[in-house]
Amino acid sequence: MTRSELIAELAAARPHLPMREVERIVQVIFAEISNALMRGDRVELRGFGAFTIKKRDARTGRNPRTGETVSVDEKVVPFFKAGKELRERVNHANGSAD
Amino acid sequence: MSTVTRATLAEQIYDQVGLSRHESADILEDILERMARTLEAGDSLKISGFGTFSVRQKGQRTGRNPKTGVEVPILPRSVLVFRPSQLLRAHVNGQAAEAGEAEGDEA
């Protein structure tokens, strides 16, 4: 499923909302999650999962094609950890309690 | 560091889109449930400008109880992985404009 398919499904389920408004809602949600991570905040959605950032130290890397060394600055990367309920739902087919 | 929750997101919808507080919370829950259902079905979920959630199959492997050293089989399972888009990666490092303005098809 893509973002636009999600928007189309939602719009179909809520005919009283104009498509533009549904698009805006989806945009607001993901923008707020992105902005929270940029501020260094944690986003915790119980049952679904949590978005956090992880720090990566500066390191010396290599261009895999040329073998040249390059310095990679310290950075943060977004990270998502699925919540218990979602993790179990995704794994349901294997029948094992997680 | 503060924590953003469902309440924060619903408040943003209320503020920025102008739905009632009740419908803001309701549609947020609806969105999360549709996302969860997609992943539960084993499908991936691609949110352009944000990232891709996908389900990865892990095979059986042998693990060990770290305390006792006893070998235990770890059964095959499906796990959820999230791959942030280049845009989100740049944004969290303060390298991009407001994420909300990104509407490209890159995910």
N, CA and C atoms of all chains as a GROMACS GRO file, in nm:
protein
  615
    1MET      N    1   0.085  -0.120   0.000
    1MET     CA    2   0.000   0.000   0.000
    1MET      C    3   0.088   0.125   0.000
    2THR      N    4   0.045   0.225  -0.071
    2THR     CA    5   0.121   0.349  -0.076
    2THR      C    6   0.044   0.459  -0.003
    3ARG      N    7   0.111   0.571   0.012
    3ARG     CA    8   0.046   0.686   0.076
    3ARG      C    9  -0.082   0.724   0.003
    4SER      N   10  -0.077   0.726  -0.131
    4SER     CA   11  -0.198   0.768  -0.203
    4SER      C   12  -0.310   0.665  -0.195
    5GLU      N   13  -0.274   0.537  -0.186
    5GLU     CA   14  -0.378   0.435  -0.168
    5GLU      C   15  -0.443   0.447  -0.030
    6LEU      N   16  -0.361   0.478   0.069
    6LEU     CA   17  -0.413   0.499   0.204
    6LEU      C   18  -0.512   0.616   0.204
    7ILE      N   19  -0.473   0.723   0.137
    7ILE     CA   20  -0.559   0.842   0.128
    7ILE      C   21  -0.690   0.809   0.056
    8ALA      N   22  -0.680   0.733  -0.052
    8ALA     CA   23  -0.800   0.696  -0.127
    8ALA      C   24  -0.896   0.612  -0.043
    9GLU      N   25  -0.839   0.516   0.033
    9GLU     CA   26  -0.922   0.431   0.121
    9GLU      C   27  -0.995   0.514   0.226
   10LEU      N   28  -0.919   0.605   0.286
   10LEU     CA   29  -0.977   0.689   0.391
   10LEU      C   30  -1.087   0.777   0.337
   11ALA      N   31  -1.061   0.834   0.219
   11ALA     CA   32  -1.159   0.924   0.158
   11ALA      C   33  -1.286   0.846   0.125
   12ALA      N   34  -1.271   0.722   0.080
   12ALA     CA   35  -1.388   0.640   0.047
   12ALA      C   36  -1.468   0.607   0.173
   13ALA      N   37  -1.396   0.588   0.285
   13ALA     CA   38  -1.464   0.554   0.409
   13ALA      C   39  -1.530   0.675   0.475
   14ARG      N   40  -1.488   0.794   0.435
   14ARG     CA   41  -1.542   0.917   0.495
   14ARG      C   42  -1.585   1.013   0.386
   15PRO      N   43  -1.696   0.980   0.321
   15PRO     CA   44  -1.739   1.061   0.206
   15PRO      C   45  -1.769   1.207   0.240
   16HIS      N   46  -1.790   1.237   0.368
   16HIS     CA   47  -1.818   1.377   0.404
   16HIS      C   48  -1.692   1.463   0.404
   17LEU      N   49  -1.573   1.400   0.400
   17LEU     CA   50  -1.449   1.478   0.399
   17LEU      C   51  -1.398   1.493   0.255
   18PRO      N   52  -1.367   1.616   0.215
   18PRO     CA   53  -1.309   1.634   0.082
   18PRO      C   54  -1.172   1.566   0.074
   19MET      N   55  -1.140   1.513  -0.042
   19MET     CA   56  -1.012   1.447  -0.066
   19MET      C   57  -0.894   1.532  -0.019
   20ARG      N   58  -0.899   1.662  -0.048
   20ARG     CA   59  -0.791   1.753  -0.011
   20ARG      C   60  -0.765   1.749   0.139
   21GLU      N   61  -0.877   1.740   0.213
   21GLU     CA   62  -0.866   1.741   0.357
   21GLU      C   63  -0.804   1.610   0.408
   22VAL      N   64  -0.840   1.499   0.346
   22VAL     CA   65  -0.783   1.370   0.386
   22VAL      C   66  -0.632   1.371   0.358
   23GLU      N   67  -0.596   1.424   0.242
   23GLU     CA   68  -0.452   1.435   0.209
   23GLU      C   69  -0.379   1.517   0.313
   24ARG      N   70  -0.442   1.626   0.353
   24ARG     CA   71  -0.383   1.716   0.450
   24ARG      C   72  -0.364   1.646   0.586
   25ILE      N   73  -0.461   1.567   0.624
   25ILE     CA   74  -0.454   1.495   0.753
   25ILE      C   75  -0.335   1.399   0.754
   26VAL      N   76  -0.323   1.323   0.645
   26VAL     CA   77  -0.214   1.226   0.637
   26VAL      C   78  -0.079   1.299   0.637
   27GLN      N   79  -0.075   1.409   0.566
   27GLN     CA   80   0.046   1.488   0.561
   27GLN      C   81   0.083   1.544   0.699
   28VAL      N   82  -0.017   1.594   0.770
   28VAL     CA   83   0.006   1.652   0.903
   28VAL      C   84   0.064   1.546   0.999
   29ILE      N   85   0.010   1.426   0.993
   29ILE     CA   86   0.057   1.319   1.082
   29ILE      C   87   0.205   1.287   1.058
   30PHE      N   88   0.240   1.261   0.931
   30PHE     CA   89   0.379   1.223   0.905
   30PHE      C   90   0.475   1.341   0.921
   31ALA      N   91   0.426   1.462   0.896
   31ALA     CA   92   0.511   1.580   0.917
   31ALA      C   93   0.539   1.598   1.066
   32GLU      N   94   0.436   1.575   1.148
   32GLU     CA   95   0.456   1.592   1.292
   32GLU      C   96   0.553   1.487   1.347
   33ILE      N   97   0.543   1.365   1.296
   33ILE     CA   98   0.637   1.261   1.341
   33ILE      C   99   0.779   1.301   1.300
   34SER      N  100   0.794   1.346   1.174
   34SER     CA  101   0.926   1.388   1.125
   34SER      C  102   0.981   1.504   1.207
   35ASN      N  103   0.895   1.602   1.234
   35ASN     CA  104   0.941   1.719   1.309
   35ASN      C  105   0.979   1.683   1.453
   36ALA      N  106   0.902   1.591   1.511
   36ALA     CA  107   0.934   1.547   1.647
   36ALA      C  108   1.074   1.484   1.649
   37LEU      N  109   1.102   1.400   1.550
   37LEU     CA  110   1.233   1.334   1.545
   37LEU      C  111   1.344   1.436   1.523
   38MET      N  112   1.314   1.538   1.445
   38MET     CA  113   1.414   1.643   1.422
   38MET      C  114   1.444   1.718   1.552
   39ARG      N  115   1.342   1.736   1.635
   39ARG     CA  116   1.362   1.802   1.764
   39ARG      C  117   1.431   1.712   1.864
   40GLY      N  118   1.443   1.584   1.829
   40GLY     CA  119   1.504   1.489   1.922
   40GLY      C  120   1.401   1.425   2.013
   41ASP      N  121   1.273   1.448   1.984
   41ASP     CA  122   1.167   1.388   2.064
   41ASP      C  123   1.139   1.245   2.020
   42ARG      N  124   1.069   1.175   2.105
   42ARG     CA  125   1.031   1.037   2.079
   42ARG      C  126   0.882   1.037   2.042
   43VAL      N  127   0.842   0.953   1.950
   43VAL     CA  128   0.700   0.943   1.915
   43VAL      C  129   0.653   0.805   1.956
   44GLU      N  130   0.561   0.799   2.051
   44GLU     CA  131   0.518   0.670   2.101
   44GLU      C  132   0.370   0.648   2.077
   45LEU      N  133   0.340   0.550   1.993
   45LEU     CA  134   0.201   0.520   1.961
   45LEU      C  135   0.173   0.378   2.013
   46ARG      N  136   0.116   0.372   2.131
   46ARG     CA  137   0.092   0.243   2.198
   46ARG      C  138   0.022   0.143   2.108
   47GLY      N  139   0.074   0.022   2.108
   47GLY     CA  140   0.014  -0.084   2.027
   47GLY      C  141   0.064  -0.083   1.885
   48PHE      N  142   0.111   0.033   1.838
   48PHE     CA  143   0.161   0.043   1.701
   48PHE      C  144   0.314   0.039   1.702
   49GLY      N  145   0.373   0.133   1.770
   49GLY     CA  146   0.519   0.133   1.779
   49GLY      C  147   0.574   0.268   1.818
   50ALA      N  148   0.705   0.277   1.823
   50ALA     CA  149   0.769   0.401   1.864
   50ALA      C  150   0.876   0.442   1.763
   51PHE      N  151   0.875   0.570   1.730
   51PHE     CA  152   0.979   0.627   1.644
   51PHE      C  153   1.078   0.702   1.733
   52THR      N  154   1.205   0.677   1.712
   52THR     CA  155   1.308   0.746   1.789
   52THR      C  156   1.423   0.777   1.693
   53ILE      N  157   1.521   0.850   1.741
   53ILE     CA  158   1.641   0.865   1.661
   53ILE      C  159   1.757   0.799   1.733
   54LYS      N  160   1.851   0.750   1.656
   54LYS     CA  161   1.971   0.690   1.713
   54LYS      C  162   2.092   0.768   1.661
   55LYS      N  163   2.183   0.794   1.751
   55LYS     CA  164   2.306   0.866   1.713
   55LYS      C  165   2.406   0.770   1.650
   56ARG      N  166   2.468   0.816   1.544
   56ARG     CA  167   2.577   0.739   1.484
   56ARG      C  168   2.703   0.824   1.491
   57ASP      N  169   2.808   0.770   1.551
   57ASP     CA  170   2.933   0.845   1.563
   57ASP      C  171   2.995   0.872   1.427
   58ALA      N  172   3.078   0.973   1.423
   58ALA     CA  173   3.156   1.001   1.302
   58ALA      C  174   3.248   0.880   1.280
   59ARG      N  175   3.272   0.849   1.154
   59ARG     CA  176   3.359   0.734   1.126
   59ARG      C  177   3.431   0.759   0.994
   60THR      N  178   3.531   0.677   0.972
   60THR     CA  179   3.598   0.683   0.843
   60THR      C  180   3.543   0.570   0.758
   61GLY      N  181   3.483   0.608   0.649
   61GLY     CA  182   3.425   0.507   0.562
   61GLY      C  183   3.506   0.495   0.434
   62ARG      N  184   3.460   0.410   0.348
   62ARG     CA  185   3.528   0.391   0.222
   62ARG      C  186   3.427   0.394   0.109
   63ASN      N  187   3.464   0.456   0.002
   63ASN     CA  188   3.382   0.448  -0.118
   63ASN      C  189   3.398   0.306  -0.170
   64PRO      N  190   3.289   0.229  -0.170
   64PRO     CA  191   3.302   0.088  -0.206
   64PRO      C  192   3.349   0.068  -0.351
   65ARG      N  193   3.327   0.164  -0.434
   65ARG     CA  194   3.367   0.147  -0.574
   65ARG      C  195   3.516   0.177  -0.594
   66THR      N  196   3.562   0.288  -0.535
   66THR     CA  197   3.699   0.329  -0.560
   66THR      C  198   3.795   0.290  -0.448
   67GLY      N  199   3.741   0.255  -0.329
   67GLY     CA  200   3.826   0.219  -0.218
   67GLY      C  201   3.884   0.341  -0.146
   68GLU      N  202   3.852   0.458  -0.195
   68GLU     CA  203   3.897   0.583  -0.135
   68GLU      C  204   3.840   0.598   0.008
   69THR      N  205   3.918   0.650   0.101
   69THR     CA  206   3.861   0.673   0.234
   69THR      C  207   3.788   0.807   0.236
   70VAL      N  208   3.675   0.809   0.304
   70VAL     CA  209   3.599   0.932   0.320
   70VAL      C  210   3.559   0.944   0.466
   71SER      N  211   3.557   1.066   0.517
   71SER     CA  212   3.514   1.078   0.656
   71SER      C  213   3.363   1.100   0.658
   72VAL      N  214   3.295   1.026   0.743
   72VAL     CA  215   3.150   1.038   0.757
   72VAL      C  216   3.123   1.107   0.889
   73ASP      N  217   3.053   1.220   0.882
   73ASP     CA  218   3.025   1.297   1.004
   73ASP      C  219   2.929   1.222   1.097
   74GLU      N  220   2.930   1.266   1.222
   74GLU     CA  221   2.833   1.216   1.319
   74GLU      C  222   2.693   1.250   1.268
   75LYS      N  223   2.600   1.160   1.284
   75LYS     CA  224   2.464   1.190   1.238
   75LYS      C  225   2.362   1.115   1.321
   76VAL      N  226   2.236   1.148   1.300
   76VAL     CA  227   2.130   1.072   1.366
   76VAL      C  228   2.049   1.001   1.258
   77VAL      N  229   1.998   0.886   1.291
   77VAL     CA  230   1.913   0.813   1.197
   77VAL      C  231   1.779   0.780   1.263
   78PRO      N  232   1.671   0.790   1.184
   78PRO     CA  233   1.539   0.757   1.238
   78PRO      C  234   1.529   0.606   1.262
   79PHE      N  235   1.458   0.568   1.365
   79PHE     CA  236   1.444   0.427   1.399
   79PHE      C  237   1.301   0.400   1.442
   80PHE      N  238   1.247   0.285   1.398
   80PHE     CA  239   1.112   0.247   1.439
   80PHE      C  240   1.114   0.111   1.506
   81LYS      N  241   1.051   0.104   1.621
   81LYS     CA  242   1.039  -0.026   1.687
   81LYS      C  243   0.890  -0.056   1.698
   82ALA      N  244   0.850  -0.168   1.639
   82ALA     CA  245   0.708  -0.204   1.642
   82ALA      C  246   0.664  -0.232   1.784
   83GLY      N  247   0.542  -0.193   1.817
   83GLY     CA  248   0.485  -0.220   1.949
   83GLY      C  249   0.446  -0.366   1.959
   84LYS      N  250   0.420  -0.410   2.081
   84LYS     CA  251   0.390  -0.550   2.106
   84LYS      C  252   0.272  -0.599   2.022
   85GLU      N  253   0.165  -0.522   2.023
   85GLU     CA  254   0.044  -0.566   1.952
   85GLU      C  255   0.069  -0.580   1.802
   86LEU      N  256   0.134  -0.480   1.743
   86LEU     CA  257   0.160  -0.485   1.599
   86LEU      C  258   0.258  -0.598   1.566
   87ARG      N  259   0.358  -0.615   1.651
   87ARG     CA  260   0.457  -0.721   1.629
   87ARG      C  261   0.387  -0.857   1.627
   88GLU      N  262   0.293  -0.875   1.720
   88GLU     CA  263   0.221  -1.002   1.725
   88GLU      C  264   0.127  -1.020   1.607
   89ARG      N  265   0.066  -0.910   1.564
   89ARG     CA  266  -0.024  -0.919   1.449
   89ARG      C  267   0.052  -0.955   1.323
   90VAL      N  268   0.170  -0.896   1.306
   90VAL     CA  269   0.251  -0.922   1.187
   90VAL      C  270   0.301  -1.066   1.186
   91ASN      N  271   0.327  -1.118   1.305
   91ASN     CA  272   0.384  -1.252   1.317
   91ASN      C  273   0.277  -1.361   1.333
   92HIS      N  274   0.150  -1.323   1.327
   92HIS     CA  275   0.042  -1.417   1.358
   92HIS      C  276   0.048  -1.547   1.279
   93ALA      N  277   0.090  -1.538   1.152
   93ALA     CA  278   0.086  -1.655   1.064
   93ALA      C  279   0.175  -1.768   1.115
   94ASN      N  280   0.276  -1.733   1.192
   94ASN     CA  281   0.367  -1.834   1.241
   94ASN      C  282   0.318  -1.899   1.370
   95GLY      N  283   0.210  -1.846   1.421
   95GLY     CA  284   0.144  -1.909   1.535
   95GLY      C  285   0.222  -1.911   1.664
   96SER      N  286   0.335  -1.843   1.668
   96SER     CA  287   0.411  -1.845   1.792
   96SER      C  288   0.386  -1.718   1.870
   97ALA      N  289   0.372  -1.735   2.000
   97ALA     CA  290   0.361  -1.616   2.083
   97ALA      C  291   0.499  -1.551   2.079
   98ASP      N  292   0.503  -1.423   2.060
   98ASP     CA  293   0.631  -1.355   2.039
   98ASP      C  294   0.706  -1.337   2.169
   99MET      N  295   1.383   1.617   2.646
   99MET     CA  296   1.318   1.541   2.538
   99MET      C  297   1.176   1.510   2.578
  100SER      N  298   1.081   1.545   2.492
  100SER     CA  299   0.944   1.512   2.526
  100SER      C  300   0.893   1.403   2.433
  101THR      N  301   0.777   1.351   2.464
  101THR     CA  302   0.722   1.241   2.387
  101THR      C  303   0.595   1.283   2.315
  102VAL      N  304   0.593   1.253   2.187
  102VAL     CA  305   0.474   1.279   2.106
  102VAL      C  306   0.388   1.153   2.111
  103THR      N  307   0.259   1.172   2.137
  103THR     CA  308   0.168   1.057   2.147
  103THR      C  309   0.051   1.077   2.050
  104ARG      N  310  -0.043   0.984   2.056
  104ARG     CA  311  -0.166   0.998   1.976
  104ARG      C  312  -0.233   1.133   2.003
  105ALA      N  313  -0.233   1.173   2.131
  105ALA     CA  314  -0.298   1.300   2.169
  105ALA      C  315  -0.235   1.417   2.096
  106THR      N  316  -0.100   1.416   2.085
  106THR     CA  317  -0.029   1.525   2.016
  106THR      C  318  -0.068   1.527   1.869
  107LEU      N  319  -0.071   1.410   1.807
  107LEU     CA  320  -0.102   1.403   1.664
  107LEU      C  321  -0.246   1.445   1.637
  108ALA      N  322  -0.337   1.400   1.724
  108ALA     CA  323  -0.478   1.437   1.707
  108ALA      C  324  -0.496   1.588   1.721
  109GLU      N  325  -0.421   1.646   1.815
  109GLU     CA  326  -0.427   1.790   1.838
  109GLU      C  327  -0.380   1.867   1.713
  110GLN      N  328  -0.276   1.814   1.648
  110GLN     CA  329  -0.225   1.876   1.525
  110GLN      C  330  -0.330   1.873   1.414
  111ILE      N  331  -0.403   1.761   1.405
  111ILE     CA  332  -0.507   1.750   1.302
  111ILE      C  333  -0.618   1.852   1.333
  112TYR      N  334  -0.655   1.857   1.461
  112TYR     CA  335  -0.757   1.952   1.506
  112TYR      C  336  -0.716   2.096   1.472
  113ASP      N  337  -0.591   2.130   1.504
  113ASP     CA  338  -0.536   2.264   1.481
  113ASP      C  339  -0.523   2.300   1.334
  114GLN      N  340  -0.464   2.208   1.259
  114GLN     CA  341  -0.423   2.241   1.122
  114GLN      C  342  -0.527   2.208   1.016
  115VAL      N  343  -0.614   2.113   1.045
  115VAL     CA  344  -0.713   2.076   0.943
  115VAL      C  345  -0.852   2.125   0.981
  116GLY      N  346  -0.873   2.139   1.113
  116GLY     CA  347  -0.999   2.194   1.157
  116GLY      C  348  -1.112   2.093   1.175
  117LEU      N  349  -1.079   1.965   1.186
  117LEU     CA  350  -1.184   1.867   1.221
  117LEU      C  351  -1.213   1.884   1.370
  118SER      N  352  -1.322   1.825   1.415
  118SER     CA  353  -1.351   1.828   1.559
  118SER      C  354  -1.244   1.747   1.631
  119ARG      N  355  -1.231   1.768   1.761
  119ARG     CA  356  -1.133   1.690   1.837
  119ARG      C  357  -1.166   1.542   1.827
  120HIS      N  358  -1.295   1.512   1.833
  120HIS     CA  359  -1.337   1.373   1.829
  120HIS      C  360  -1.301   1.308   1.695
  121GLU      N  361  -1.334   1.377   1.587
  121GLU     CA  362  -1.304   1.316   1.457
  121GLU      C  363  -1.154   1.312   1.429
  122SER      N  364  -1.079   1.408   1.482
  122SER     CA  365  -0.933   1.407   1.465
  122SER      C  366  -0.874   1.280   1.528
  123ALA      N  367  -0.918   1.250   1.649
  123ALA     CA  368  -0.867   1.132   1.718
  123ALA      C  369  -0.912   1.005   1.646
  124ASP      N  370  -1.036   1.010   1.599
  124ASP     CA  371  -1.095   0.893   1.533
  124ASP      C  372  -1.025   0.861   1.400
  125ILE      N  373  -0.996   0.963   1.322
  125ILE     CA  374  -0.933   0.937   1.192
  125ILE      C  375  -0.787   0.894   1.210
  126LEU      N  376  -0.722   0.946   1.314
  126LEU     CA  377  -0.584   0.903   1.343
  126LEU      C  378  -0.583   0.753   1.374
  127GLU      N  379  -0.678   0.711   1.457
  127GLU     CA  380  -0.687   0.569   1.493
  127GLU      C  381  -0.717   0.485   1.368
  128ASP      N  382  -0.804   0.537   1.284
  128ASP     CA  383  -0.841   0.470   1.159
  128ASP      C  384  -0.717   0.451   1.070
  129ILE      N  385  -0.636   0.555   1.060
  129ILE     CA  386  -0.514   0.548   0.978
  129ILE      C  387  -0.417   0.444   1.034
  130LEU      N  388  -0.394   0.447   1.165
  130LEU     CA  389  -0.302   0.350   1.225
  130LEU      C  390  -0.353   0.207   1.206
  131GLU      N  391  -0.485   0.189   1.217
  131GLU     CA  392  -0.543   0.056   1.200
  131GLU      C  393  -0.530   0.008   1.055
  132ARG      N  394  -0.550   0.096   0.960
  132ARG     CA  395  -0.534   0.057   0.818
  132ARG      C  396  -0.388   0.022   0.788
  133MET      N  397  -0.297   0.097   0.848
  133MET     CA  398  -0.154   0.067   0.830
  133MET      C  399  -0.124  -0.071   0.890
  134ALA      N  400  -0.174  -0.094   1.012
  134ALA     CA  401  -0.148  -0.222   1.079
  134ALA      C  402  -0.206  -0.338   0.999
  135ARG      N  403  -0.327  -0.319   0.945
  135ARG     CA  404  -0.393  -0.426   0.870
  135ARG      C  405  -0.316  -0.462   0.744
  136THR      N  406  -0.260  -0.360   0.679
  136THR     CA  407  -0.179  -0.383   0.559
  136THR      C  408  -0.057  -0.469   0.593
  137LEU      N  409   0.009  -0.434   0.701
  137LEU     CA  410   0.130  -0.506   0.742
  137LEU      C  411   0.097  -0.646   0.791
  138GLU      N  412  -0.016  -0.657   0.858
  138GLU     CA  413  -0.062  -0.786   0.909
  138GLU      C  414  -0.084  -0.882   0.792
  139ALA      N  415  -0.130  -0.827   0.680
  139ALA     CA  416  -0.154  -0.909   0.560
  139ALA      C  417  -0.022  -0.941   0.489
  140GLY      N  418   0.088  -0.890   0.542
  140GLY     CA  419   0.219  -0.919   0.482
  140GLY      C  420   0.258  -0.822   0.373
  141ASP      N  421   0.174  -0.723   0.348
  141ASP     CA  422   0.205  -0.624   0.244
  141ASP      C  423   0.295  -0.516   0.300
  142SER      N  424   0.367  -0.449   0.211
  142SER     CA  425   0.449  -0.339   0.260
  142SER      C  426   0.371  -0.209   0.245
  143LEU      N  427   0.419  -0.110   0.316
  143LEU     CA  428   0.349   0.017   0.324
  143LEU      C  429   0.450   0.126   0.292
  144LYS      N  430   0.424   0.195   0.182
  144LYS     CA  431   0.522   0.293   0.136
  144LYS      C  432   0.465   0.433   0.149
  145ILE      N  433   0.520   0.509   0.240
  145ILE     CA  434   0.473   0.646   0.263
  145ILE      C  435   0.578   0.739   0.203
  146SER      N  436   0.546   0.796   0.087
  146SER     CA  437   0.646   0.878   0.018
  146SER      C  438   0.689   0.994   0.106
  147GLY      N  439   0.816   1.022   0.105
  147GLY     CA  440   0.871   1.132   0.184
  147GLY      C  441   0.894   1.095   0.329
  148PHE      N  442   0.849   0.975   0.368
  148PHE     CA  443   0.863   0.935   0.508
  148PHE      C  444   0.943   0.805   0.521
  149GLY      N  445   0.893   0.701   0.458
  149GLY     CA  446   0.966   0.575   0.464
  149GLY      C  447   0.879   0.457   0.426
  150THR      N  448   0.938   0.340   0.431
  150THR     CA  449   0.868   0.218   0.394
  150THR      C  450   0.870   0.119   0.510
  151PHE      N  451   0.752   0.067   0.541
  151PHE     CA  452   0.741  -0.039   0.641
  151PHE      C  453   0.726  -0.168   0.562
  152SER      N  454   0.804  -0.268   0.595
  152SER     CA  455   0.782  -0.395   0.528
  152SER      C  456   0.798  -0.511   0.624
  153VAL      N  457   0.747  -0.625   0.582
  153VAL     CA  458   0.749  -0.744   0.665
  153VAL      C  459   0.857  -0.836   0.611
  154ARG      N  460   0.946  -0.875   0.698
  154ARG     CA  461   1.056  -0.962   0.656
  154ARG      C  462   1.042  -1.098   0.724
  155GLN      N  463   1.065  -1.203   0.645
  155GLN     CA  464   1.056  -1.339   0.700
  155GLN      C  465   1.192  -1.379   0.754
  156LYS      N  466   1.192  -1.426   0.877
  156LYS     CA  467   1.318  -1.473   0.935
  156LYS      C  468   1.311  -1.624   0.948
  157GLY      N  469   1.414  -1.690   0.905
  157GLY     CA  470   1.417  -1.836   0.912
  157GLY      C  471   1.446  -1.885   1.053
  158GLN      N  472   1.435  -2.015   1.070
  158GLN     CA  473   1.467  -2.072   1.201
  158GLN      C  474   1.618  -2.065   1.225
  159ARG      N  475   1.656  -2.036   1.348
  159ARG     CA  476   1.798  -2.040   1.381
  159ARG      C  477   1.811  -2.088   1.525
  160THR      N  478   1.930  -2.123   1.561
  160THR     CA  479   1.950  -2.171   1.696
  160THR      C  480   2.002  -2.058   1.782
  161GLY      N  481   1.932  -2.034   1.890
  161GLY     CA  482   1.977  -1.931   1.982
  161GLY      C  483   2.025  -1.998   2.110
  162ARG      N  484   2.065  -1.915   2.202
  162ARG     CA  485   2.113  -1.966   2.329
  162ARG      C  486   2.057  -1.882   2.441
  163ASN      N  487   2.018  -1.946   2.546
  163ASN     CA  488   1.980  -1.871   2.664
  163ASN      C  489   2.109  -1.808   2.718
  164PRO      N  490   2.118  -1.675   2.718
  164PRO     CA  491   2.246  -1.612   2.755
  164PRO      C  492   2.287  -1.643   2.899
  165LYS      N  493   2.189  -1.674   2.982
  165LYS     CA  494   2.221  -1.699   3.122
  165LYS      C  495   2.273  -1.841   3.145
  166THR      N  496   2.204  -1.938   3.082
  166THR     CA  497   2.239  -2.077   3.108
  166THR      C  498   2.323  -2.141   2.998
  167GLY      N  499   2.325  -2.076   2.880
  167GLY     CA  500   2.402  -2.133   2.770
  167GLY      C  501   2.332  -2.246   2.698
  168VAL      N  502   2.209  -2.275   2.740
  168VAL     CA  503   2.133  -2.384   2.678
  168VAL      C  504   2.086  -2.342   2.539
  169GLU      N  505   2.105  -2.428   2.441
  169GLU     CA  506   2.061  -2.397   2.305
  169GLU      C  507   1.910  -2.410   2.294
  170VAL      N  508   1.849  -2.314   2.231
  170VAL     CA  509   1.705  -2.322   2.206
  170VAL      C  510   1.678  -2.283   2.061
  171PRO      N  511   1.588  -2.354   1.993
  171PRO     CA  512   1.558  -2.316   1.855
  171PRO      C  513   1.474  -2.189   1.854
  172ILE      N  514   1.509  -2.095   1.767
  172ILE     CA  515   1.426  -1.977   1.750
  172ILE      C  516   1.345  -2.003   1.623
  173LEU      N  517   1.214  -2.009   1.639
  173LEU     CA  518   1.126  -2.047   1.528
  173LEU      C  519   1.123  -1.941   1.420
  174PRO      N  520   1.087  -1.982   1.297
  174PRO     CA  521   1.074  -1.884   1.189
  174PRO      C  522   0.969  -1.780   1.228
  175ARG      N  523   0.993  -1.657   1.195
  175ARG     CA  524   0.894  -1.555   1.229
  175ARG      C  525   0.896  -1.442   1.128
  176SER      N  526   0.794  -1.360   1.134
  176SER     CA  527   0.785  -1.243   1.047
  176SER      C  528   0.808  -1.120   1.132
  177VAL      N  529   0.897  -1.036   1.089
  177VAL     CA  530   0.922  -0.914   1.165
  177VAL      C  531   0.902  -0.792   1.078
  178LEU      N  532   0.870  -0.683   1.145
  178LEU     CA  533   0.843  -0.558   1.077
  178LEU      C  534   0.971  -0.475   1.071
  179VAL      N  535   1.003  -0.425   0.954
  179VAL     CA  536   1.118  -0.336   0.945
  179VAL      C  537   1.076  -0.203   0.883
  180PHE      N  538   1.137  -0.097   0.929
  180PHE     CA  539   1.107   0.036   0.877
  180PHE      C  540   1.233   0.092   0.814
  181ARG      N  541   1.221   0.134   0.689
  181ARG     CA  542   1.334   0.195   0.621
  181ARG      C  543   1.299   0.342   0.596
  182PRO      N  544   1.366   0.433   0.668
  182PRO     CA  545   1.334   0.576   0.650
  182PRO      C  546   1.375   0.624   0.511
  183SER      N  547   1.297   0.715   0.454
  183SER     CA  548   1.331   0.772   0.323
  183SER      C  549   1.452   0.863   0.337
  184GLN      N  550   1.516   0.892   0.225
  184GLN     CA  551   1.630   0.985   0.225
  184GLN      C  552   1.588   1.120   0.280
  185LEU      N  553   1.464   1.156   0.248
  185LEU     CA  554   1.412   1.284   0.293
  185LEU      C  555   1.402   1.291   0.446
  186LEU      N  556   1.350   1.184   0.506
  186LEU     CA  557   1.338   1.180   0.652
  186LEU      C  558   1.476   1.175   0.717
  187ARG      N  559   1.566   1.098   0.656
  187ARG     CA  560   1.704   1.092   0.709
  187ARG      C  561   1.768   1.230   0.710
  188ALA      N  562   1.747   1.304   0.601
  188ALA     CA  563   1.805   1.439   0.593
  188ALA      C  564   1.736   1.532   0.694
  189HIS      N  565   1.605   1.519   0.701
  189HIS     CA  566   1.525   1.607   0.788
  189HIS      C  567   1.567   1.595   0.934
  190VAL      N  568   1.586   1.474   0.984
  190VAL     CA  569   1.623   1.459   1.125
  190VAL      C  570   1.763   1.512   1.154
  191ASN      N  571   1.841   1.529   1.048
  191ASN     CA  572   1.974   1.588   1.065
  191ASN      C  573   1.972   1.738   1.036
  192GLY      N  574   1.851   1.790   1.024
  192GLY     CA  575   1.836   1.933   1.001
  192GLY      C  576   1.881   1.979   0.863
  193GLN      N  577   1.877   1.885   0.767
  193GLN     CA  578   1.927   1.918   0.633
  193GLN      C  579   1.818   1.944   0.529
  194ALA      N  580   1.694   1.947   0.572
  194ALA     CA  581   1.590   1.967   0.470
  194ALA      C  582   1.486   2.065   0.518
  195ALA      N  583   1.405   2.109   0.426
  195ALA     CA  584   1.294   2.197   0.460
  195ALA      C  585   1.192   2.115   0.538
  196GLU      N  586   1.085   2.180   0.580
  196GLU     CA  587   0.978   2.113   0.651
  196GLU      C  588   0.939   1.985   0.580
  197ALA      N  589   0.935   1.875   0.652
  197ALA     CA  590   0.900   1.747   0.590
  197ALA      C  591   0.762   1.751   0.528
  198GLY      N  592   0.676   1.832   0.584
  198GLY     CA  593   0.538   1.839   0.536
  198GLY      C  594   0.527   1.886   0.393
  199GLU      N  595   0.629   1.956   0.346
  199GLU     CA  596   0.621   2.009   0.211
  199GLU      C  597   0.669   1.910   0.106
  200ALA      N  598   0.727   1.801   0.154
  200ALA     CA  599   0.779   1.704   0.059
  200ALA      C  600   0.668   1.614   0.010
  201GLU      N  601   0.646   1.613  -0.116
  201GLU     CA  602   0.539   1.531  -0.170
  201GLU      C  603   0.588   1.447  -0.286
  202GLY      N  604   0.720   1.431  -0.296
  202GLY     CA  605   0.774   1.354  -0.407
  202GLY      C  606   0.734   1.209  -0.396
  203ASP      N  607   0.763   1.130  -0.497
  203ASP     CA  608   0.724   0.990  -0.490
  203ASP      C  609   0.837   0.902  -0.438
  204GLU      N  610   0.944   0.969  -0.395
  204GLU     CA  611   1.054   0.895  -0.336
  204GLU      C  612   1.012   0.844  -0.199
  205ALA      N  613   1.041   0.719  -0.169
  205ALA     CA  614   1.007   0.668  -0.036
  205ALA      C  615   1.129   0.601   0.021
   0.00000   0.00000   0.00000
